[in-house]
Amino acid sequence: MLTFNHVFKRYAGVGDVLVDVNFQLERGEMAFLTGHSGAGKSTLLKLIAVMEKSSRGQVILGGQNLNRLTERQIPFIRRRLGLIFQDYKLLQDRTVFDNIALPLIVAGYRPQDVSRRVRAALNKVGLSGKEKKYPPVLSGGEQQRVGIARAIVNRPVVILADEPTGNLDPELSGEIMGLFEQFQQTGVTVLIATHDVNLISGMQRRVLTLNKGSLV
């Protein structure tokens, strides 16, 4: 499903942020990406989301070389991805429903399909009945669930989560990890970037560790 083949990423004035990275994730596999601050975790996720392109090597998603995509192709690839962030990135002046519906509206879904999918996503993350609420009145755990619902509403084949439990206590973190496991069990590939060693050790999943840009 996802392959990194001798991938380098270099920034002018900084040097190599990723150095000869090689790994493969299968369809339906769940793995953690860890490493010290500045190790290259966020950069690696950005390459998968085509927010950046590698300087050398190949990033292959579902058989497509992401380095060879045209600007017009990138939005179609991103619709296959679910992106989840530590700071949620919710629109504070829009309802929960509107936040989750945004990817579907951008993709041109019919209103009746948008409504059906949003409610299904809310049900999956345990937020049924909250669609008319606004993010500021929700707890941190609920806001992260809204972010997850938005990420899965397009039925992605890959979920990328960047420090998704960084602002949550251990109990809520465990609940969020349980949601990721549910998605993985339905065949979604899940890659979670985190520095939470306790969380990783309790999950017994494959761990990819970056050190100064290299996979160790």
Secondary structure, 3 states (H helix, E strand, C coil): CEEEEEEEEEECCCEEEEEEEEEEECCCCEEEEEECCCCCHHHHHHHHCCCCCCCEEEEEECCEEHHHCCCCCHHHHHCCEEEEECCCCCCCCCCHHHHHHHHHHHHCCCHHHHHHHHHHHHHHCCCCCCCCCCHHHCCHHHHHHHHHHHHHCCCCCEEEEECCCCCCCHHHHHHHHHHHHHHHHCCCEEEEECCCHHHHHHHCCEEEEEECCEEC
